[in-house]
Amino acid sequence: MLEHHPDLYHLSDAGWPTLHIKAGCLEIGSVVNAPLDLSFTPSLEDYPFETDLTF
Amino acid sequence: MPSRPLSRVIARHTLGLSDPIHEADIPAEEHLNDGLPQSLGSCIDTYGLKHLKVKISGGQASDIDCLNRLQSLITRQGSETIELSLDGNERFGSMEAFADYWHQLIGRPGLRSFLERVIFIEQPLARDVALSQTATKHPTIRQATPPIIIDRSDDSLNSASRAIELGYAGTSHKHCKGVFKSVANACMLQGRRLDQPQATWILSGEDLCNQGPISVMQDLGVAASLGISSIERNGHHHCRGLADHPMSIQ
């Protein structure tokens, strides 16, 4: 997301991506250029399977 | 509909009834220390906010106190261009009652000029009366207060049109209420702009705290296509961005 949407996201001080709000605004050119898509194919293999989740 | 989606939108930040305005309002044990701003003052500093959505309780004393504190903060931080929307939270039973409340507010010393920053008011009337001809009857409501829109009462395909006929100035887009319903509302409001360009017609928007990576993209894409230039956005404020997603997604 950081690579494909550098206008929308940036790294927070804590080190994870969060929305980049500057002068009260969100720049969403990359969003508009990838309508209703991510611009890349996410790797879902890194998400835990449901059986791996604990509550 | 706009010929092109917007490439920049204003992120409207919400101040809830119990949200801290100053850092000093946060008890020591409630400091989150999560790398994100917590008080409104910190959010204004961090994000350079232009638009705020302020929830009101309908209780004059508490609302006046909140608005006075907000005015003081904005003045002190030099954020003189900030504009406001107010969320009436369904606290009133009729437009007459709301108009009385509004006149009490703007009659307070120092608040009148501050409240000139209010660009619209959202859903002051309770849902069971908000679209009733009796409750909304007020001879000068369009002149007496800032523009008023529905939000929670927008629960069917024709509720926005019904609201316009009753004197409201618009409605709010929420993805969960249906994308094509909002397309229809946007077109209906654009028709009103063309017919009555002297009046104010508003299509607002709310993110309902949706999260990345996918929902944020879709929500913003639709809002940009609808031409909504100011969107209430709180998902980034209440959650840790993409922290809970795998590094490959981040």
HADDOCK unambig.tbl for C-alpha pairs under 7 A between the chains (distance, minus, plus):
assign (segid A and resid 1 and name CA) (segid B and resid 249 and name CA) 6.20 0.50 0.50
assign (segid A and resid 1 and name CA) (segid B and resid 250 and name CA) 5.38 0.50 0.50
assign (segid A and resid 2 and name CA) (segid B and resid 250 and name CA) 6.32 0.50 0.50
assign (segid A and resid 12 and name CA) (segid B and resid 35 and name CA) 6.72 0.50 0.50
assign (segid A and resid 13 and name CA) (segid B and resid 35 and name CA) 5.54 0.50 0.50
assign (segid A and resid 14 and name CA) (segid B and resid 34 and name CA) 6.95 0.50 0.50
assign (segid A and resid 14 and name CA) (segid B and resid 35 and name CA) 5.02 0.50 0.50
assign (segid A and resid 16 and name CA) (segid B and resid 241 and name CA) 6.93 0.50 0.50
assign (segid A and resid 16 and name CA) (segid B and resid 242 and name CA) 6.41 0.50 0.50
assign (segid A and resid 16 and name CA) (segid B and resid 243 and name CA) 5.23 0.50 0.50
assign (segid A and resid 17 and name CA) (segid B and resid 241 and name CA) 5.75 0.50 0.50
assign (segid A and resid 17 and name CA) (segid B and resid 242 and name CA) 5.46 0.50 0.50
assign (segid A and resid 17 and name CA) (segid B and resid 243 and name CA) 6.72 0.50 0.50
assign (segid A and resid 17 and name CA) (segid B and resid 250 and name CA) 6.40 0.50 0.50
assign (segid A and resid 18 and name CA) (segid B and resid 236 and name CA) 6.55 0.50 0.50
assign (segid A and resid 18 and name CA) (segid B and resid 241 and name CA) 4.36 0.50 0.50
assign (segid A and resid 18 and name CA) (segid B and resid 242 and name CA) 6.39 0.50 0.50
assign (segid A and resid 19 and name CA) (segid B and resid 236 and name CA) 6.30 0.50 0.50
assign (segid A and resid 21 and name CA) (segid B and resid 47 and name CA) 5.34 0.50 0.50
assign (segid A and resid 22 and name CA) (segid B and resid 47 and name CA) 5.36 0.50 0.50
assign (segid A and resid 22 and name CA) (segid B and resid 48 and name CA) 6.19 0.50 0.50
assign (segid A and resid 23 and name CA) (segid B and resid 47 and name CA) 6.07 0.50 0.50
assign (segid A and resid 23 and name CA) (segid B and resid 48 and name CA) 4.36 0.50 0.50
assign (segid A and resid 23 and name CA) (segid B and resid 49 and name CA) 6.20 0.50 0.50
assign (segid A and resid 24 and name CA) (segid B and resid 10 and name CA) 5.86 0.50 0.50
assign (segid A and resid 24 and name CA) (segid B and resid 11 and name CA) 5.90 0.50 0.50
assign (segid A and resid 24 and name CA) (segid B and resid 47 and name CA) 5.46 0.50 0.50
assign (segid A and resid 24 and name CA) (segid B and resid 48 and name CA) 4.75 0.50 0.50
assign (segid A and resid 24 and name CA) (segid B and resid 49 and name CA) 3.91 0.50 0.50
assign (segid A and resid 24 and name CA) (segid B and resid 50 and name CA) 5.06 0.50 0.50
assign (segid A and resid 25 and name CA) (segid B and resid 8 and name CA) 6.62 0.50 0.50
assign (segid A and resid 25 and name CA) (segid B and resid 9 and name CA) 5.51 0.50 0.50
assign (segid A and resid 25 and name CA) (segid B and resid 10 and name CA) 4.28 0.50 0.50
assign (segid A and resid 25 and name CA) (segid B and resid 11 and name CA) 5.41 0.50 0.50
assign (segid A and resid 26 and name CA) (segid B and resid 8 and name CA) 5.66 0.50 0.50
assign (segid A and resid 26 and name CA) (segid B and resid 9 and name CA) 5.42 0.50 0.50
assign (segid A and resid 26 and name CA) (segid B and resid 10 and name CA) 6.26 0.50 0.50
assign (segid A and resid 26 and name CA) (segid B and resid 11 and name CA) 6.48 0.50 0.50
assign (segid A and resid 27 and name CA) (segid B and resid 7 and name CA) 6.12 0.50 0.50
assign (segid A and resid 27 and name CA) (segid B and resid 8 and name CA) 4.57 0.50 0.50
assign (segid A and resid 27 and name CA) (segid B and resid 9 and name CA) 6.78 0.50 0.50
assign (segid A and resid 28 and name CA) (segid B and resid 7 and name CA) 5.00 0.50 0.50
assign (segid A and resid 28 and name CA) (segid B and resid 8 and name CA) 5.49 0.50 0.50
assign (segid A and resid 29 and name CA) (segid B and resid 7 and name CA) 4.67 0.50 0.50
assign (segid A and resid 31 and name CA) (segid B and resid 217 and name CA) 6.01 0.50 0.50
assign (segid A and resid 31 and name CA) (segid B and resid 221 and name CA) 6.13 0.50 0.50
assign (segid A and resid 32 and name CA) (segid B and resid 5 and name CA) 6.73 0.50 0.50
assign (segid A and resid 32 and name CA) (segid B and resid 7 and name CA) 6.81 0.50 0.50
assign (segid A and resid 32 and name CA) (segid B and resid 221 and name CA) 5.79 0.50 0.50
assign (segid A and resid 35 and name CA) (segid B and resid 221 and name CA) 6.08 0.50 0.50
assign (segid A and resid 36 and name CA) (segid B and resid 217 and name CA) 6.27 0.50 0.50
assign (segid A and resid 36 and name CA) (segid B and resid 218 and name CA) 4.70 0.50 0.50
assign (segid A and resid 36 and name CA) (segid B and resid 221 and name CA) 6.32 0.50 0.50
assign (segid A and resid 38 and name CA) (segid B and resid 214 and name CA) 6.89 0.50 0.50
assign (segid A and resid 42 and name CA) (segid B and resid 249 and name CA) 6.38 0.50 0.50
assign (segid A and resid 46 and name CA) (segid B and resid 246 and name CA) 6.04 0.50 0.50
assign (segid A and resid 47 and name CA) (segid B and resid 246 and name CA) 6.53 0.50 0.50
